[in-house]
Amino acid sequence: MLQQKMPLVHPGEILKEMYLDPLTISVTALADNLGVARKTVSQLVNGHMGVSAEIALRLGKALIPPPSSG
């Protein structure tokens, strides 16, 4: 059986296409919200750096709503 390989997608591309563009969030606004330099978010979105554990935690807190209680 042949397996089709999916093309690799950089996490920054997913961040841009699923969050920044649809929610009209700028790189600067996200950087401010995450408490990191604008350059850090820009490099991530443009595929020039990966996602560190620290950035992953900050993105999770900033972009994923907490579970509703009740």
Residue, then its C-alpha position, 0 to 999 in steps of 0.5 A: m500500500l502506498q503512503q502519501k506524504m503530506p508536505l511539511v508546514h512550518p508552525g509559523e505558517i499555521l500561526k499566521e493562517m489560522y490565527l493572525d490573519p483571520l483574527t486580524i492580529s498584527v505581529t506587533a500586537l501578538a508580540d506585546n501580548l506574549g511579552v516577547a520582542r516583535k522580531t521573535v514573532s516575526q521570525l517565527v511567522n516567516g519561518h526563520m525560527g522554530v517554536s520553543a517550549e516557552i513560546a508554545l506555552r505563551l501562545g497557548k495562553a494567548l490564543i486558546p480560550p480556557p475551558s468553560s466552567g459549568 
